[in-house]
Amino acid sequence: MNDRVEQIRARLSAALSPVSLEIEDDSHLHAGHAGARGGGGHFTVHIVSAAFEGKPPLARHRLVFDALGDMMQKEIHALSIKASTP
Amino acid sequence: MDVLERIKEQVESHPVVLYMKGTPQLPQCGFSSRAAEALGACGEEFAYVNVLSDPEVFENLPRFADWPTFPQLYINGELIGGCDITLELYQSGDLQKMVKEAMAGRKTSED
């Protein structure tokens, strides 16, 4: 089990009540490249939530970043977000 | 000059500017690479800042527009988004229009 994935899942579930949430850990694809110094992971999140209704992509991404809070400074180095509405 | 003022000046003095890891010719991150490629495919020249060679900007850009990751694309001084949003806008054809309009605006104001 991947702790960081579970932590991301817990925070997004609590904040955005998604009807669907898939999280992929892509960290292994990027290990060691120059931009990845610091040890944070790469993740892709596919999230479907009514909270995104009527919001442009920038605002949807901000909701996701806000929900993840301090994880964005430590555990997460890069995050690819696919945010849609039910 | 304060670093936040320096960033403000960068995004306001260039109609299109990409903050990225590495350069468009030698990107150091897949996300920066894809964003630079989409931007380059719009057919206009764009400015970029290599955040890996400017530690002060690297440290402070996330709080400038409250956006935690790189790359970051700014058009006419406004944050457009990161890699995902840049690619979505490119695929829908909107990025090309936004970039062309921004560059045309600059040319007009310089005449």
N, CA and C atoms of all chains as a GROMACS GRO file, in nm:
protein
  591
    1MET      N    1   0.084  -0.121   0.000
    1MET     CA    2   0.000   0.000   0.000
    1MET      C    3   0.088   0.125   0.000
    2ASN      N    4   0.045   0.223  -0.075
    2ASN     CA    5   0.124   0.345  -0.088
    2ASN      C    6   0.066   0.455   0.002
    3ASP      N    7   0.142   0.492   0.104
    3ASP     CA    8   0.094   0.589   0.202
    3ASP      C    9   0.057   0.723   0.143
    4ARG      N   10   0.142   0.769   0.051
    4ARG     CA   11   0.115   0.901  -0.004
    4ARG      C   12  -0.014   0.902  -0.085
    5VAL      N   13  -0.037   0.795  -0.161
    5VAL     CA   14  -0.160   0.785  -0.238
    5VAL      C   15  -0.281   0.784  -0.144
    6GLU      N   16  -0.269   0.711  -0.034
    6GLU     CA   17  -0.381   0.706   0.062
    6GLU      C   18  -0.404   0.841   0.127
    7GLN      N   19  -0.296   0.912   0.152
    7GLN     CA   20  -0.308   1.045   0.213
    7GLN      C   21  -0.375   1.144   0.116
    8ILE      N   22  -0.336   1.136  -0.011
    8ILE     CA   23  -0.399   1.220  -0.113
    8ILE      C   24  -0.548   1.187  -0.122
    9ARG      N   25  -0.577   1.057  -0.122
    9ARG     CA   26  -0.716   1.013  -0.132
    9ARG      C   27  -0.798   1.067  -0.015
   10ALA      N   28  -0.742   1.058   0.104
   10ALA     CA   29  -0.815   1.101   0.224
   10ALA      C   30  -0.845   1.251   0.218
   11ARG      N   31  -0.745   1.330   0.180
   11ARG     CA   32  -0.765   1.476   0.178
   11ARG      C   33  -0.863   1.519   0.070
   12LEU      N   34  -0.851   1.461  -0.050
   12LEU     CA   35  -0.941   1.500  -0.159
   12LEU      C   36  -1.083   1.453  -0.130
   13SER      N   37  -1.096   1.335  -0.071
   13SER     CA   38  -1.230   1.283  -0.039
   13SER      C   39  -1.298   1.373   0.062
   14ALA      N   40  -1.222   1.415   0.163
   14ALA     CA   41  -1.279   1.499   0.269
   14ALA      C   42  -1.320   1.635   0.216
   15ALA      N   43  -1.238   1.693   0.128
   15ALA     CA   44  -1.262   1.830   0.085
   15ALA      C   45  -1.362   1.841  -0.030
   16LEU      N   46  -1.361   1.743  -0.120
   16LEU     CA   47  -1.436   1.761  -0.245
   16LEU      C   48  -1.545   1.655  -0.268
   17SER      N   49  -1.562   1.563  -0.178
   17SER     CA   50  -1.663   1.458  -0.190
   17SER      C   51  -1.676   1.405  -0.333
   18PRO      N   52  -1.568   1.356  -0.390
   18PRO     CA   53  -1.574   1.314  -0.530
   18PRO      C   54  -1.664   1.192  -0.551
   19VAL      N   55  -1.729   1.187  -0.668
   19VAL     CA   56  -1.807   1.067  -0.701
   19VAL      C   57  -1.715   0.962  -0.763
   20SER      N   58  -1.599   1.009  -0.813
   20SER     CA   59  -1.499   0.916  -0.865
   20SER      C   60  -1.361   0.976  -0.840
   21LEU      N   61  -1.268   0.892  -0.799
   21LEU     CA   62  -1.133   0.941  -0.769
   21LEU      C   63  -1.031   0.831  -0.797
   22GLU      N   64  -0.946   0.858  -0.895
   22GLU     CA   65  -0.838   0.762  -0.924
   22GLU      C   66  -0.706   0.835  -0.907
   23ILE      N   67  -0.612   0.771  -0.840
   23ILE     CA   68  -0.481   0.833  -0.817
   23ILE      C   69  -0.374   0.737  -0.865
   24GLU      N   70  -0.290   0.786  -0.954
   24GLU     CA   71  -0.178   0.704  -1.002
   24GLU      C   72  -0.047   0.761  -0.947
   25ASP      N   73   0.038   0.673  -0.903
   25ASP     CA   74   0.171   0.714  -0.857
   25ASP      C   75   0.268   0.696  -0.974
   26ASP      N   76   0.311   0.808  -1.032
   26ASP     CA   77   0.401   0.803  -1.148
   26ASP      C   78   0.546   0.824  -1.106
   27SER      N   79   0.571   0.822  -0.976
   27SER     CA   80   0.705   0.861  -0.926
   27SER      C   81   0.817   0.780  -0.991
   28HIS      N   82   0.792   0.652  -1.012
   28HIS     CA   83   0.897   0.565  -1.068
   28HIS      C   84   0.940   0.609  -1.208
   29LEU      N   85   0.849   0.678  -1.280
   29LEU     CA   86   0.883   0.720  -1.417
   29LEU      C   87   0.982   0.835  -1.417
   30HIS      N   88   0.992   0.902  -1.304
   30HIS     CA   89   1.069   1.028  -1.303
   30HIS      C   90   1.185   1.026  -1.205
   31ALA      N   91   1.206   0.916  -1.137
   31ALA     CA   92   1.308   0.911  -1.033
   31ALA      C   93   1.443   0.960  -1.086
   32GLY      N   94   1.504   1.049  -1.009
   32GLY     CA   95   1.640   1.088  -1.042
   32GLY      C   96   1.658   1.200  -1.142
   33HIS      N   97   1.550   1.248  -1.206
   33HIS     CA   98   1.575   1.357  -1.301
   33HIS      C   99   1.600   1.488  -1.227
   34ALA      N  100   1.664   1.581  -1.297
   34ALA     CA  101   1.713   1.702  -1.230
   34ALA      C  102   1.602   1.781  -1.162
   35GLY      N  103   1.484   1.778  -1.221
   35GLY     CA  104   1.374   1.857  -1.164
   35GLY      C  105   1.314   1.793  -1.041
   36ALA      N  106   1.348   1.668  -1.012
   36ALA     CA  107   1.282   1.595  -0.904
   36ALA      C  108   1.362   1.595  -0.774
   37ARG      N  109   1.460   1.683  -0.763
   37ARG     CA  110   1.538   1.688  -0.640
   37ARG      C  111   1.445   1.719  -0.523
   38GLY      N  112   1.474   1.662  -0.410
   38GLY     CA  113   1.391   1.689  -0.294
   38GLY      C  114   1.305   1.571  -0.256
   39GLY      N  115   1.289   1.477  -0.347
   39GLY     CA  116   1.228   1.350  -0.312
   39GLY      C  117   1.076   1.342  -0.317
   40GLY      N  118   1.007   1.451  -0.352
   40GLY     CA  119   0.862   1.444  -0.362
   40GLY      C  120   0.820   1.356  -0.478
   41GLY      N  121   0.698   1.306  -0.474
   41GLY     CA  122   0.651   1.214  -0.577
   41GLY      C  123   0.574   1.282  -0.688
   42HIS      N  124   0.560   1.209  -0.798
   42HIS     CA  125   0.477   1.253  -0.910
   42HIS      C  126   0.347   1.173  -0.906
   43PHE      N  127   0.234   1.241  -0.917
   43PHE     CA  128   0.106   1.172  -0.914
   43PHE      C  129   0.014   1.226  -1.022
   44THR      N  130  -0.078   1.140  -1.066
   44THR     CA  131  -0.186   1.184  -1.154
   44THR      C  132  -0.317   1.156  -1.083
   45VAL      N  133  -0.402   1.259  -1.080
   45VAL     CA  134  -0.531   1.247  -1.014
   45VAL      C  135  -0.643   1.266  -1.116
   46HIS      N  136  -0.732   1.168  -1.124
   46HIS     CA  137  -0.854   1.182  -1.204
   46HIS      C  138  -0.967   1.198  -1.104
   47ILE      N  139  -1.026   1.314  -1.101
   47ILE     CA  140  -1.127   1.339  -0.998
   47ILE      C  141  -1.255   1.396  -1.060
   48VAL      N  142  -1.366   1.337  -1.020
   48VAL     CA  143  -1.497   1.382  -1.067
   48VAL      C  144  -1.573   1.430  -0.944
   49SER      N  145  -1.608   1.558  -0.943
   49SER     CA  146  -1.676   1.613  -0.826
   49SER      C  147  -1.772   1.724  -0.866
   50ALA      N  148  -1.885   1.730  -0.796
   50ALA     CA  149  -1.983   1.837  -0.821
   50ALA      C  150  -1.926   1.973  -0.778
   51ALA      N  151  -1.822   1.970  -0.695
   51ALA     CA  152  -1.761   2.095  -0.649
   51ALA      C  153  -1.700   2.176  -0.764
   52PHE      N  154  -1.674   2.109  -0.879
   52PHE     CA  155  -1.610   2.177  -0.993
   52PHE      C  156  -1.713   2.244  -1.084
   53GLU      N  157  -1.840   2.221  -1.056
   53GLU     CA  158  -1.948   2.274  -1.139
   53GLU      C  159  -1.930   2.424  -1.164
   54GLY      N  160  -1.934   2.464  -1.292
   54GLY     CA  161  -1.928   2.606  -1.325
   54GLY      C  162  -1.793   2.671  -1.304
   55LYS      N  163  -1.690   2.591  -1.276
   55LYS     CA  164  -1.557   2.649  -1.251
   55LYS      C  165  -1.461   2.620  -1.366
   56PRO      N  166  -1.385   2.722  -1.408
   56PRO     CA  167  -1.285   2.698  -1.513
   56PRO      C  168  -1.170   2.613  -1.460
   57PRO      N  169  -1.087   2.558  -1.550
   57PRO     CA  170  -0.979   2.468  -1.508
   57PRO      C  171  -0.889   2.525  -1.398
   58LEU      N  172  -0.854   2.654  -1.409
   58LEU     CA  173  -0.764   2.714  -1.310
   58LEU      C  174  -0.825   2.702  -1.169
   59ALA      N  175  -0.953   2.732  -1.157
   59ALA     CA  176  -1.021   2.727  -1.027
   59ALA      C  177  -1.032   2.582  -0.978
   60ARG      N  178  -1.054   2.488  -1.070
   60ARG     CA  179  -1.063   2.347  -1.031
   60ARG      C  180  -0.929   2.298  -0.975
   61HIS      N  181  -0.822   2.336  -1.043
   61HIS     CA  182  -0.689   2.295  -0.996
   61HIS      C  183  -0.659   2.356  -0.860
   62ARG      N  184  -0.702   2.482  -0.841
   62ARG     CA  185  -0.679   2.547  -0.712
   62ARG      C  186  -0.751   2.473  -0.600
   63LEU      N  187  -0.873   2.426  -0.627
   63LEU     CA  188  -0.947   2.351  -0.525
   63LEU      C  189  -0.870   2.225  -0.484
   64VAL      N  190  -0.812   2.159  -0.585
   64VAL     CA  191  -0.735   2.038  -0.557
   64VAL      C  192  -0.609   2.072  -0.476
   65PHE      N  193  -0.536   2.176  -0.519
   65PHE     CA  194  -0.415   2.217  -0.446
   65PHE      C  195  -0.450   2.255  -0.302
   66ASP      N  196  -0.559   2.331  -0.287
   66ASP     CA  197  -0.599   2.375  -0.152
   66ASP      C  198  -0.631   2.255  -0.063
   67ALA      N  199  -0.700   2.157  -0.121
   67ALA     CA  200  -0.737   2.039  -0.042
   67ALA      C  201  -0.612   1.962   0.002
   68LEU      N  202  -0.510   1.962  -0.082
   68LEU     CA  203  -0.388   1.886  -0.049
   68LEU      C  204  -0.298   1.963   0.048
   69GLY      N  205  -0.318   2.095   0.053
   69GLY     CA  206  -0.249   2.177   0.152
   69GLY      C  207  -0.098   2.158   0.153
   70ASP      N  208  -0.043   2.131   0.271
   70ASP     CA  209   0.104   2.126   0.284
   70ASP      C  210   0.165   2.004   0.215
   71MET      N  211   0.084   1.911   0.168
   71MET     CA  212   0.142   1.798   0.092
   71MET      C  213   0.210   1.848  -0.035
   72MET      N  214   0.158   1.963  -0.089
   72MET     CA  215   0.215   2.018  -0.212
   72MET      C  216   0.358   2.068  -0.190
   73GLN      N  217   0.394   2.099  -0.066
   73GLN     CA  218   0.531   2.147  -0.040
   73GLN      C  219   0.626   2.032  -0.009
   74LYS      N  220   0.572   1.919   0.032
   74LYS     CA  221   0.660   1.812   0.078
   74LYS      C  222   0.645   1.683  -0.003
   75GLU      N  223   0.534   1.613   0.020
   75GLU     CA  224   0.519   1.480  -0.038
   75GLU      C  225   0.501   1.483  -0.190
   76ILE      N  226   0.445   1.593  -0.238
   76ILE     CA  227   0.412   1.597  -0.381
   76ILE      C  228   0.503   1.694  -0.454
   77HIS      N  229   0.575   1.641  -0.551
   77HIS     CA  230   0.663   1.725  -0.632
   77HIS      C  231   0.588   1.770  -0.757
   78ALA      N  232   0.509   1.681  -0.814
   78ALA     CA  233   0.436   1.715  -0.936
   78ALA      C  234   0.303   1.644  -0.935
   79LEU      N  235   0.203   1.716  -0.985
   79LEU     CA  236   0.068   1.662  -0.982
   79LEU      C  237  -0.001   1.694  -1.114
   80SER      N  238  -0.045   1.590  -1.181
   80SER     CA  239  -0.123   1.610  -1.302
   80SER      C  240  -0.269   1.592  -1.264
   81ILE      N  241  -0.352   1.688  -1.301
   81ILE     CA  242  -0.491   1.688  -1.254
   81ILE      C  243  -0.588   1.681  -1.371
   82LYS      N  244  -0.677   1.584  -1.367
   82LYS     CA  245  -0.790   1.580  -1.461
   82LYS      C  246  -0.915   1.596  -1.378
   83ALA      N  247  -0.971   1.716  -1.380
   83ALA     CA  248  -1.086   1.744  -1.295
   83ALA      C  249  -1.211   1.763  -1.379
   84SER      N  250  -1.314   1.684  -1.352
   84SER     CA  251  -1.438   1.700  -1.428
   84SER      C  252  -1.558   1.693  -1.335
   85THR      N  253  -1.677   1.720  -1.393
   85THR     CA  254  -1.800   1.720  -1.314
   85THR      C  255  -1.882   1.596  -1.348
   86PRO      N  256  -1.968   1.550  -1.255
   86PRO     CA  257  -2.048   1.429  -1.278
   86PRO      C  258  -2.145   1.448  -1.394
   87MET      N  259   1.603   4.483  -0.613
   87MET     CA  260   1.457   4.476  -0.623
   87MET      C  261   1.406   4.350  -0.554
   88ASP      N  262   1.296   4.362  -0.486
   88ASP     CA  263   1.233   4.250  -0.419
   88ASP      C  264   1.195   4.145  -0.525
   89VAL      N  265   1.207   4.017  -0.487
   89VAL     CA  266   1.186   3.912  -0.586
   89VAL      C  267   1.042   3.911  -0.639
   90LEU      N  268   0.945   3.941  -0.554
   90LEU     CA  269   0.806   3.941  -0.602
   90LEU      C  270   0.784   4.056  -0.701
   91GLU      N  271   0.853   4.168  -0.677
   91GLU     CA  272   0.845   4.281  -0.772
   91GLU      C  273   0.912   4.244  -0.904
   92ARG      N  274   1.022   4.168  -0.891
   92ARG     CA  275   1.094   4.125  -1.012
   92ARG      C  276   1.005   4.032  -1.096
   93ILE      N  277   0.934   3.940  -1.030
   93ILE     CA  278   0.844   3.849  -1.102
   93ILE      C  279   0.731   3.928  -1.168
   94LYS      N  280   0.677   4.024  -1.091
   94LYS     CA  281   0.567   4.106  -1.143
   94LYS      C  282   0.612   4.177  -1.270
   95GLU      N  283   0.734   4.231  -1.264
   95GLU     CA  284   0.786   4.302  -1.381
   95GLU      C  285   0.804   4.206  -1.500
   96GLN      N  286   0.851   4.085  -1.471
   96GLN     CA  287   0.869   3.987  -1.579
   96GLN      C  288   0.736   3.954  -1.647
   97VAL      N  289   0.633   3.926  -1.569
   97VAL     CA  290   0.506   3.884  -1.630
   97VAL      C  291   0.434   4.001  -1.696
   98GLU      N  292   0.466   4.123  -1.651
   98GLU     CA  293   0.397   4.238  -1.711
   98GLU      C  294   0.471   4.291  -1.833
   99SER      N  295   0.602   4.265  -1.840
   99SER     CA  296   0.676   4.320  -1.954
   99SER      C  297   0.680   4.221  -2.071
  100HIS      N  298   0.639   4.097  -2.048
  100HIS     CA  299   0.632   4.000  -2.158
  100HIS      C  300   0.488   3.952  -2.173
  101PRO      N  301   0.432   3.962  -2.294
  101PRO     CA  302   0.294   3.919  -2.311
  101PRO      C  303   0.275   3.770  -2.282
  102VAL      N  304   0.376   3.690  -2.314
  102VAL     CA  305   0.369   3.546  -2.290
  102VAL      C  306   0.499   3.503  -2.222
  103VAL      N  307   0.489   3.451  -2.102
  103VAL     CA  308   0.611   3.404  -2.035
  103VAL      C  309   0.585   3.272  -1.963
  104LEU      N  310   0.678   3.178  -1.984
  104LEU     CA  311   0.667   3.047  -1.922
  104LEU      C  312   0.779   3.032  -1.818
  105TYR      N  313   0.739   3.004  -1.695
  105TYR     CA  314   0.837   2.968  -1.591
  105TYR      C  315   0.852   2.818  -1.595
  106MET      N  316   0.972   2.773  -1.622
  106MET     CA  317   0.992   2.629  -1.644
  106MET      C  318   1.123   2.580  -1.584
  107LYS      N  319   1.132   2.447  -1.574
  107LYS     CA  320   1.257   2.386  -1.530
  107LYS      C  321   1.340   2.354  -1.653
  108GLY      N  322   1.452   2.424  -1.668
  108GLY     CA  323   1.533   2.409  -1.787
  108GLY      C  324   1.493   2.513  -1.891
  109THR      N  325   1.526   2.486  -2.016
  109THR     CA  326   1.495   2.578  -2.125
  109THR      C  327   1.413   2.502  -2.228
  110PRO      N  328   1.345   2.575  -2.319
  110PRO     CA  329   1.269   2.502  -2.423
  110PRO      C  330   1.359   2.407  -2.502
  111GLN      N  331   1.486   2.444  -2.520
  111GLN     CA  332   1.580   2.358  -2.594
  111GLN      C  333   1.626   2.241  -2.509
  112LEU      N  334   1.638   2.264  -2.378
  112LEU     CA  335   1.691   2.161  -2.289
  112LEU      C  336   1.608   2.155  -2.160
  113PRO      N  337   1.482   2.111  -2.174
  113PRO     CA  338   1.396   2.106  -2.056
  113PRO      C  339   1.445   2.001  -1.956
  114GLN      N  340   1.425   2.029  -1.826
  114GLN     CA  341   1.473   1.939  -1.721
  114GLN      C  342   1.359   1.866  -1.651
  115CYS      N  343   1.242   1.873  -1.710
  115CYS     CA  344   1.126   1.809  -1.648
  115CYS      C  345   1.023   1.785  -1.756
  116GLY      N  346   0.957   1.670  -1.752
  116GLY     CA  347   0.860   1.634  -1.857
  116GLY      C  348   0.745   1.732  -1.867
  117PHE      N  349   0.701   1.784  -1.752
  117PHE     CA  350   0.588   1.877  -1.754
  117PHE      C  351   0.628   2.009  -1.820
  118SER      N  352   0.747   2.058  -1.784
  118SER     CA  353   0.798   2.181  -1.846
  118SER      C  354   0.819   2.160  -1.995
  119SER      N  355   0.868   2.043  -2.029
  119SER     CA  356   0.896   2.011  -2.168
  119SER      C  357   0.768   2.015  -2.252
  120ARG      N  358   0.662   1.953  -2.200
  120ARG     CA  359   0.536   1.947  -2.276
  120ARG      C  360   0.471   2.085  -2.288
  121ALA      N  361   0.479   2.164  -2.181
  121ALA     CA  362   0.420   2.298  -2.185
  121ALA      C  363   0.495   2.385  -2.287
  122ALA      N  364   0.628   2.376  -2.286
  122ALA     CA  365   0.709   2.457  -2.377
  122ALA      C  366   0.683   2.416  -2.522
  123GLU      N  367   0.664   2.286  -2.541
  123GLU     CA  368   0.639   2.236  -2.676
  123GLU      C  369   0.505   2.288  -2.731
  124ALA      N  370   0.401   2.284  -2.646
  124ALA     CA  371   0.269   2.332  -2.688
  124ALA      C  372   0.275   2.481  -2.719
  125LEU      N  373   0.346   2.553  -2.634
  125LEU     CA  374   0.358   2.698  -2.652
  125LEU      C  375   0.435   2.728  -2.781
  126GLY      N  376   0.543   2.655  -2.804
  126GLY     CA  377   0.621   2.674  -2.926
  126GLY      C  378   0.538   2.645  -3.051
  127ALA      N  379   0.447   2.549  -3.041
  127ALA     CA  380   0.365   2.510  -3.155
  127ALA      C  381   0.260   2.616  -3.191
  128CYS      N  382   0.245   2.717  -3.104
  128CYS     CA  383   0.152   2.826  -3.134
  128CYS      C  384   0.210   2.921  -3.238
  129GLY      N  385   0.338   2.906  -3.268
  129GLY     CA  386   0.398   2.980  -3.378
  129GLY      C  387   0.443   3.122  -3.344
  130GLU      N  388   0.445   3.157  -3.218
  130GLU     CA  389   0.494   3.289  -3.179
  130GLU      C  390   0.612   3.270  -3.084
  131GLU      N  391   0.699   3.370  -3.079
  131GLU     CA  392   0.807   3.362  -2.983
  131GLU      C  393   0.752   3.386  -2.844
  132PHE      N  394   0.806   3.318  -2.746
  132PHE     CA  395   0.761   3.343  -2.610
  132PHE      C  396   0.882   3.355  -2.518
  133ALA      N  397   0.862   3.431  -2.409
  133ALA     CA  398   0.970   3.446  -2.312
  133ALA      C  399   0.964   3.329  -2.214
  134TYR      N  400   1.078   3.294  -2.157
  134TYR     CA  401   1.077   3.192  -2.053
  134TYR      C  402   1.177   3.229  -1.944
  135VAL      N  403   1.153   3.174  -1.828
  135VAL     CA  404   1.247   3.189  -1.717
  135VAL      C  405   1.280   3.049  -1.670
  136ASN      N  406   1.409   3.015  -1.668
  136ASN     CA  407   1.453   2.886  -1.617
  136ASN      C  408   1.464   2.896  -1.465
  137VAL      N  409   1.367   2.838  -1.396
  137VAL     CA  410   1.363   2.854  -1.250
  137VAL      C  411   1.477   2.778  -1.181
  138LEU      N  412   1.535   2.682  -1.251
  138LEU     CA  413   1.648   2.608  -1.191
  138LEU      C  414   1.774   2.694  -1.185
  139SER      N  415   1.781   2.795  -1.273
  139SER     CA  416   1.900   2.881  -1.270
  139SER      C  417   1.873   3.010  -1.193
  140ASP      N  418   1.755   3.024  -1.135
  140ASP     CA  419   1.721   3.142  -1.056
  140ASP      C  420   1.653   3.097  -0.927
  141PRO      N  421   1.733   3.057  -0.828
  141PRO     CA  422   1.679   2.998  -0.704
  141PRO      C  423   1.579   3.088  -0.633
  142GLU      N  424   1.599   3.219  -0.644
  142GLU     CA  425   1.510   3.312  -0.575
  142GLU      C  426   1.369   3.306  -0.635
  143VAL      N  427   1.364   3.300  -0.768
  143VAL     CA  428   1.235   3.287  -0.835
  143VAL      C  429   1.174   3.150  -0.807
  144PHE      N  430   1.259   3.046  -0.809
  144PHE     CA  431   1.214   2.910  -0.780
  144PHE      C  432   1.145   2.904  -0.644
  145GLU      N  433   1.205   2.970  -0.545
  145GLU     CA  434   1.151   2.968  -0.409
  145GLU      C  435   1.022   3.049  -0.395
  146ASN      N  436   1.013   3.158  -0.470
  146ASN     CA  437   0.906   3.255  -0.444
  146ASN      C  438   0.792   3.257  -0.545
  147LEU      N  439   0.812   3.201  -0.664
  147LEU     CA  440   0.704   3.203  -0.762
  147LEU      C  441   0.577   3.135  -0.710
  148PRO      N  442   0.587   3.022  -0.638
  148PRO     CA  443   0.463   2.959  -0.589
  148PRO      C  444   0.375   3.052  -0.507
  149ARG      N  445   0.435   3.142  -0.429
  149ARG     CA  446   0.349   3.232  -0.350
  149ARG      C  447   0.307   3.356  -0.429
  150PHE      N  448   0.374   3.383  -0.541
  150PHE     CA  449   0.338   3.500  -0.622
  150PHE      C  450   0.192   3.490  -0.668
  151ALA      N  451   0.155   3.374  -0.722
  151ALA     CA  452   0.017   3.359  -0.771
  151ALA      C  453  -0.054   3.246  -0.697
  152ASP      N  454   0.001   3.205  -0.582
  152ASP     CA  455  -0.060   3.098  -0.504
  152ASP      C  456  -0.081   2.973  -0.590
  153TRP      N  457   0.027   2.931  -0.654
  153TRP     CA  458   0.022   2.812  -0.741
  153TRP      C  459   0.149   2.732  -0.709
  154PRO      N  460   0.134   2.608  -0.662
  154PRO     CA  461   0.248   2.541  -0.599
  154PRO      C  462   0.350   2.474  -0.691
  155THR      N  463   0.318   2.458  -0.819
  155THR     CA  464   0.406   2.375  -0.903
  155THR      C  465   0.458   2.450  -1.025
  156PHE      N  466   0.555   2.389  -1.091
  156PHE     CA  467   0.608   2.437  -1.220
  156PHE      C  468   0.573   2.334  -1.327
  157PRO      N  469   0.559   2.375  -1.451
  157PRO     CA  470   0.573   2.511  -1.504
  157PRO      C  471   0.452   2.598  -1.470
  158GLN      N  472   0.467   2.729  -1.494
  158GLN     CA  473   0.356   2.823  -1.482
  158GLN      C  474   0.357   2.913  -1.605
  159LEU      N  475   0.240   2.922  -1.669
  159LEU     CA  476   0.228   3.006  -1.789
  159LEU      C  477   0.152   3.135  -1.756
  160TYR      N  478   0.210   3.247  -1.794
  160TYR     CA  479   0.145   3.377  -1.776
  160TYR      C  480   0.122   3.441  -1.912
  161ILE      N  481   0.001   3.490  -1.934
  161ILE     CA  482  -0.029   3.568  -2.055
  161ILE      C  483  -0.086   3.701  -2.010
  162ASN      N  484  -0.028   3.810  -2.062
  162ASN     CA  485  -0.068   3.946  -2.022
  162ASN      C  486  -0.071   3.963  -1.870
  163GLY      N  487   0.030   3.907  -1.806
  163GLY     CA  488   0.044   3.928  -1.662
  163GLY      C  489  -0.043   3.838  -1.575
  164GLU      N  490  -0.123   3.753  -1.638
  164GLU     CA  491  -0.215   3.670  -1.560
  164GLU      C  492  -0.175   3.523  -1.566
  165LEU      N  493  -0.186   3.455  -1.453
  165LEU     CA  494  -0.157   3.312  -1.452
  165LEU      C  495  -0.264   3.238  -1.531
  166ILE      N  496  -0.219   3.160  -1.629
  166ILE     CA  497  -0.312   3.078  -1.708
  166ILE      C  498  -0.323   2.940  -1.646
  167GLY      N  499  -0.209   2.885  -1.604
  167GLY     CA  500  -0.212   2.753  -1.539
  167GLY      C  501  -0.079   2.682  -1.554
  168GLY      N  502  -0.080   2.554  -1.520
  168GLY     CA  503   0.039   2.472  -1.532
  168GLY      C  504   0.036   2.391  -1.660
  169CYS      N  505   0.104   2.277  -1.656
  169CYS     CA  506   0.116   2.194  -1.776
  169CYS      C  507  -0.019   2.142  -1.825
  170ASP      N  508  -0.100   2.087  -1.735
  170ASP     CA  509  -0.229   2.027  -1.777
  170ASP      C  510  -0.317   2.129  -1.848
  171ILE      N  511  -0.330   2.248  -1.786
  171ILE     CA  512  -0.419   2.350  -1.841
  171ILE      C  513  -0.363   2.402  -1.974
  172THR      N  514  -0.231   2.420  -1.980
  172THR     CA  515  -0.168   2.465  -2.105
  172THR      C  516  -0.197   2.366  -2.218
  173LEU      N  517  -0.185   2.237  -2.188
  173LEU     CA  518  -0.209   2.136  -2.292
  173LEU      C  519  -0.357   2.128  -2.330
  174GLU      N  520  -0.445   2.140  -2.229
  174GLU     CA  521  -0.589   2.138  -2.259
  174GLU      C  522  -0.625   2.255  -2.350
  175LEU      N  523  -0.569   2.373  -2.319
  175LEU     CA  524  -0.600   2.492  -2.400
  175LEU      C  525  -0.543   2.478  -2.540
  176TYR      N  526  -0.427   2.412  -2.550
  176TYR     CA  527  -0.367   2.391  -2.682
  176TYR      C  528  -0.454   2.296  -2.765
  177GLN      N  529  -0.498   2.189  -2.702
  177GLN     CA  530  -0.578   2.089  -2.773
  177GLN      C  531  -0.712   2.146  -2.818
  178SER      N  532  -0.768   2.239  -2.741
  178SER     CA  533  -0.896   2.298  -2.780
  178SER      C  534  -0.878   2.412  -2.879
  179GLY      N  535  -0.752   2.453  -2.904
  179GLY     CA  536  -0.724   2.561  -2.999
  179GLY      C  537  -0.726   2.700  -2.934
  180ASP      N  538  -0.761   2.705  -2.807
  180ASP     CA  539  -0.770   2.835  -2.739
  180ASP      C  540  -0.634   2.897  -2.712
  181LEU      N  541  -0.535   2.813  -2.682
  181LEU     CA  542  -0.403   2.866  -2.648
  181LEU      C  543  -0.345   2.945  -2.767
  182GLN      N  544  -0.360   2.887  -2.888
  182GLN     CA  545  -0.309   2.952  -3.007
  182GLN      C  546  -0.368   3.093  -3.019
  183LYS      N  547  -0.502   3.104  -2.997
  183LYS     CA  548  -0.569   3.234  -3.007
  183LYS      C  549  -0.519   3.330  -2.899
  184MET      N  550  -0.508   3.278  -2.776
  184MET     CA  551  -0.466   3.364  -2.665
  184MET      C  552  -0.325   3.418  -2.688
  185VAL      N  553  -0.235   3.330  -2.737
  185VAL     CA  554  -0.097   3.371  -2.759
  185VAL      C  555  -0.090   3.473  -2.874
  186LYS      N  556  -0.161   3.445  -2.982
  186LYS     CA  557  -0.160   3.536  -3.096
  186LYS      C  558  -0.215   3.673  -3.058
  187GLU      N  559  -0.325   3.673  -2.984
  187GLU     CA  560  -0.385   3.800  -2.941
  187GLU      C  561  -0.290   3.877  -2.849
  188ALA      N  562  -0.227   3.806  -2.758
  188ALA     CA  563  -0.135   3.872  -2.665
  188ALA      C  564  -0.019   3.935  -2.741
  189MET      N  565   0.037   3.861  -2.839
  189MET     CA  566   0.150   3.913  -2.915
  189MET      C  567   0.107   4.028  -3.004
  190ALA      N  568  -0.014   4.017  -3.064
  190ALA     CA  569  -0.065   4.124  -3.150
  190ALA      C  570  -0.087   4.250  -3.067
  191GLY      N  571  -0.135   4.233  -2.946
  191GLY     CA  572  -0.158   4.347  -2.856
  191GLY      C  573  -0.030   4.422  -2.828
  192ARG      N  574   0.077   4.345  -2.808
  192ARG     CA  575   0.205   4.409  -2.780
  192ARG      C  576   0.254   4.488  -2.900
  193LYS      N  577   0.241   4.424  -3.020
  193LYS     CA  578   0.290   4.491  -3.142
  193LYS      C  579   0.215   4.621  -3.165
  194THR      N  580   0.082   4.619  -3.144
  194THR     CA  581   0.000   4.738  -3.165
  194THR      C  582   0.044   4.849  -3.069
  195SER      N  583   0.064   4.812  -2.942
  195SER     CA  584   0.096   4.916  -2.845
  195SER      C  585   0.235   4.974  -2.867
  196GLU      N  586   0.318   4.900  -2.938
  196GLU     CA  587   0.454   4.952  -2.964
  196GLU      C  588   0.459   5.045  -3.084
  197ASP      N  589   0.357   5.035  -3.172
  197ASP     CA  590   0.357   5.115  -3.295
  197ASP      C  591   0.335   5.263  -3.266
   0.00000   0.00000   0.00000
